[in-house]
């Protein structure tokens, strides 16, 4: 009888241990998944490749940081303006979309350490005879809403008598130039340089590396999601240290 009771006691204890382990696994499954918004087409930072995969520097950096830090995320490709609006309204926890860190934006958002330093540029159709900004004086040009390249265009619009037309995404802006509805467009330099290298039908006209050159950052709502921001910074530091960051950037921008 004592032997039977001992066996039953051992079985009960084992069942308790297994039940406890099961509870831990359930808790892990309930871990938060962060909603992270991004642009639709902003190659080489985010775009869809020929295989139909959503890729780019931002996409790959986020994946590497999340793997390093062990957090889950849902990446939503919304367009730049919509991504920022989603963050402001609380529908997204963060934005990674080639988003320049500016003083105005820092009033509303908290940014990570910079993960890329960008300059801005102007570009024209590949067969254009224009060789400098002087050659597009008095022309209609295309700019993208909410970007530093648009701010550069605005700052020189009077001096060069430019007529600015605003677009929500880069693809529409480029099409305006290729169709002849705009003589030039203003864009972030790495984005345009990548496009030119991929045969987008345009050529670089001028680059501005002064007041409108800005770093890109991962953004969260002001005073919210501090833990996510900390994880991004920690993961970014780690992938820079182990060479993963350089591998990602060079896979898109290496000469």
C-alpha positions as CSV (number, residue, x, y, z in Angstrom):
1,X,0.0,0.0,0.0
2,X,2.8,2.4,0.9
3,X,4.6,1.6,-2.3
4,X,1.4,2.3,-4.3
5,X,0.9,5.6,-2.5
6,X,4.5,6.6,-3.2
7,X,4.0,5.9,-6.9
8,X,0.8,8.0,-7.0
9,X,2.6,10.9,-5.2
10,X,5.4,10.8,-7.8
11,X,2.9,10.9,-10.6
12,X,1.0,13.8,-9.1
13,X,4.2,15.8,-8.7
14,X,5.3,15.0,-12.3
15,X,1.9,16.2,-13.5
16,X,2.3,19.4,-11.6
17,X,5.7,20.1,-13.1
18,X,4.3,19.4,-16.6
19,X,1.4,21.7,-16.0
20,X,3.8,24.5,-14.8
21,X,5.9,24.1,-18.0
22,X,2.8,24.3,-20.1
23,X,1.8,27.6,-18.5
24,X,5.2,29.1,-19.3
25,X,4.9,28.2,-23.0
26,X,1.4,29.8,-23.1
27,X,2.8,33.0,-21.6
28,X,5.6,33.1,-24.3
29,X,2.9,32.7,-27.0
30,X,1.2,35.8,-25.6
31,X,4.3,38.0,-26.1
32,X,3.5,41.4,-27.8
33,X,3.8,41.7,-31.6
34,X,4.8,45.3,-32.5
35,X,3.0,46.9,-35.5
36,X,5.7,48.7,-37.6
37,X,4.7,50.9,-40.5
38,X,6.8,51.6,-43.6
39,X,6.7,53.1,-47.1
40,X,5.5,51.2,-50.2
41,X,8.2,52.0,-52.7
42,X,11.4,53.7,-51.5
43,X,14.1,51.6,-53.0
44,X,16.7,50.6,-51.8
45,X,15.2,51.0,-48.4
46,X,11.8,49.3,-49.0
47,X,10.4,47.8,-52.2
48,X,9.1,44.7,-53.8
49,X,11.7,42.7,-55.8
50,X,11.2,40.6,-59.0
51,X,10.3,37.6,-56.8
52,X,7.5,39.5,-55.2
53,X,9.3,39.8,-51.9
54,X,9.2,43.0,-49.8
55,X,12.9,43.8,-49.3
56,X,15.3,46.7,-48.7
57,X,17.8,48.2,-46.3
58,X,15.1,49.2,-43.8
59,X,13.3,45.8,-44.1
60,X,16.5,43.8,-43.6
61,X,17.8,46.0,-40.7
62,X,14.5,45.6,-38.9
63,X,14.6,41.8,-39.4
64,X,18.2,41.6,-38.1
65,X,17.5,43.8,-35.1
66,X,14.3,41.8,-34.2
67,X,16.2,38.5,-34.5
68,X,19.0,39.9,-32.3
69,X,16.7,41.2,-29.7
70,X,14.0,38.5,-29.9
71,X,10.9,40.5,-30.5
72,X,8.1,39.9,-33.0
73,X,6.7,42.4,-35.4
74,X,4.1,42.9,-38.1
75,X,5.5,45.1,-40.9
76,X,2.8,47.1,-42.7
77,X,3.6,48.8,-46.1
78,X,1.3,51.8,-46.1
79,X,3.1,54.7,-47.9
80,X,5.2,57.3,-46.0
81,X,2.4,59.8,-45.2
82,X,0.0,56.9,-44.1
83,X,2.8,55.3,-42.0
84,X,3.4,58.5,-40.1
85,X,-0.4,59.0,-39.7
86,X,-0.7,55.5,-38.3
87,X,2.0,56.2,-35.8
88,X,0.4,59.5,-34.7
89,X,-3.0,57.8,-34.3
90,X,-1.7,54.9,-32.3
91,X,-2.4,52.3,-35.0
92,X,1.3,51.6,-35.4
93,X,4.0,51.2,-32.7
94,X,6.8,52.5,-34.8
95,X,7.9,53.6,-38.3
96,X,10.9,52.6,-40.3
97,X,10.7,54.3,-43.7
98,X,13.8,56.3,-44.5
99,X,12.5,58.8,-42.0
100,X,14.8,61.8,-41.5
101,X,15.4,62.8,-37.9
102,X,14.5,66.5,-37.8
103,X,14.0,69.0,-35.0
104,X,10.3,69.3,-35.9
105,X,9.7,65.6,-35.9
106,X,11.5,65.2,-32.6
107,X,8.8,67.3,-31.0
108,X,6.3,64.5,-31.8
109,X,8.4,61.3,-32.0
110,X,11.3,59.7,-30.2
111,X,14.0,58.4,-32.6
112,X,16.5,55.7,-32.4
113,X,20.2,56.2,-33.0
114,X,20.7,57.0,-36.7
115,X,20.9,53.9,-38.8
116,X,21.8,55.7,-42.1
117,X,23.1,59.2,-43.1
118,X,21.5,60.5,-46.2
119,X,22.0,63.5,-48.6
120,X,19.4,64.8,-51.1
121,X,19.6,65.4,-54.8
122,X,17.8,66.5,-58.0
123,X,17.5,64.3,-61.0
124,X,16.3,64.7,-64.6
125,X,15.3,62.4,-67.5
126,X,18.3,60.4,-68.7
127,X,18.3,62.1,-72.2
128,X,17.9,65.6,-70.8
129,X,20.6,68.2,-71.7
130,X,20.4,69.8,-68.3
131,X,23.7,69.7,-66.4
132,X,23.0,71.8,-63.4
133,X,20.2,73.5,-61.5
134,X,20.7,76.6,-63.6
135,X,19.5,74.6,-66.6
136,X,16.1,73.8,-65.0
137,X,15.4,77.4,-64.0
138,X,11.7,78.3,-64.5
139,X,10.6,74.7,-64.7
140,X,8.0,72.5,-63.2
141,X,9.5,70.0,-60.8
142,X,8.2,67.0,-58.7
143,X,8.7,66.6,-55.0
144,X,7.6,64.1,-52.4
145,X,5.4,65.1,-49.4
146,X,7.1,65.4,-46.1
147,X,10.7,64.8,-47.2
148,X,14.0,66.7,-46.7
149,X,14.4,66.7,-50.5
150,X,11.1,68.6,-50.8
151,X,12.4,71.1,-48.2
152,X,15.5,71.6,-50.2
153,X,13.4,72.2,-53.4
154,X,11.2,74.7,-51.4
155,X,14.3,76.5,-50.2
156,X,15.6,77.2,-53.7
157,X,12.2,77.5,-55.5
158,X,12.2,81.3,-55.6
159,X,15.8,81.6,-56.7
160,X,15.3,79.1,-59.5
161,X,11.7,80.0,-60.3
162,X,10.6,76.4,-59.8
163,X,7.0,75.3,-59.8
164,X,6.6,72.5,-57.3
165,X,4.1,69.7,-57.6
166,X,3.8,67.3,-54.6
167,X,3.4,63.5,-54.8
168,X,2.7,60.9,-52.2
169,X,5.3,58.4,-53.4
170,X,8.5,58.2,-55.3
171,X,7.1,56.1,-58.2
172,X,4.5,58.8,-59.1
173,X,7.1,61.5,-58.8
174,X,9.5,59.7,-61.2
175,X,6.6,59.1,-63.7
176,X,5.9,62.8,-63.8
177,X,9.5,63.3,-65.0
178,X,9.5,60.4,-67.4
179,X,6.2,61.6,-68.9
180,X,7.4,65.1,-69.3
181,X,5.0,66.6,-66.8
182,X,8.0,67.7,-64.7
183,X,11.5,68.6,-65.8
184,X,13.2,67.3,-62.6
185,X,12.4,65.7,-59.3
186,X,14.0,66.0,-55.8
187,X,14.8,62.8,-53.9
188,X,17.1,61.3,-51.2
189,X,20.4,60.7,-52.9
190,X,20.9,57.0,-52.0
191,X,17.4,56.3,-53.3
192,X,17.9,58.1,-56.6
193,X,21.4,56.7,-57.0
194,X,20.1,53.2,-56.6
195,X,17.3,53.8,-59.1
196,X,19.7,55.2,-61.7
197,X,21.9,52.1,-61.2
198,X,18.8,49.9,-61.9
199,X,18.0,51.8,-65.1
200,X,15.1,54.0,-63.9
201,X,15.5,56.3,-66.9
202,X,16.9,59.2,-65.0
203,X,20.3,60.8,-64.2
204,X,21.6,62.8,-61.3
205,X,21.7,66.5,-61.7
206,X,22.8,67.9,-58.4
207,X,23.4,66.9,-54.8
208,X,23.0,68.8,-51.5
209,X,25.0,67.5,-48.6
210,X,24.7,70.6,-46.3
211,X,21.7,71.8,-44.4
212,X,19.4,69.2,-45.9
213,X,21.6,66.1,-45.3
214,X,20.0,64.2,-42.5
215,X,20.2,60.9,-40.7
216,X,17.4,58.3,-40.9
217,X,15.9,56.9,-37.7
218,X,13.4,54.4,-36.4
219,X,10.6,56.4,-34.8
220,X,8.1,55.7,-32.0
221,X,5.4,58.0,-30.6
222,X,6.7,60.5,-28.0
223,X,7.1,58.9,-24.6
224,X,5.7,55.6,-25.8
225,X,7.2,52.2,-26.6
226,X,10.4,53.0,-24.9
227,X,11.2,49.3,-24.6
228,X,11.0,48.9,-28.3
229,X,13.2,51.9,-29.0
230,X,15.8,50.5,-26.5
231,X,15.7,47.1,-28.2
232,X,16.2,48.7,-31.6
233,X,19.2,50.7,-30.4
234,X,20.7,47.7,-28.7
235,X,20.1,45.5,-31.8
236,X,21.5,48.1,-34.2
237,X,24.7,48.4,-32.1
238,X,25.1,44.6,-32.1
239,X,24.6,44.2,-35.9
240,X,27.0,47.0,-36.5
241,X,29.6,45.3,-34.3
242,X,29.2,41.8,-35.8
243,X,29.3,43.1,-39.5
244,X,25.6,42.3,-40.3
245,X,24.8,46.0,-40.8
246,X,27.6,46.5,-43.3
247,X,26.6,43.3,-45.1
248,X,23.0,44.6,-45.5
249,X,23.9,48.0,-46.7
250,X,26.5,46.8,-49.2
251,X,24.1,44.2,-50.6
252,X,22.0,47.2,-52.0
253,X,24.5,50.1,-52.3
254,X,27.9,48.6,-53.0
255,X,29.5,50.1,-56.1
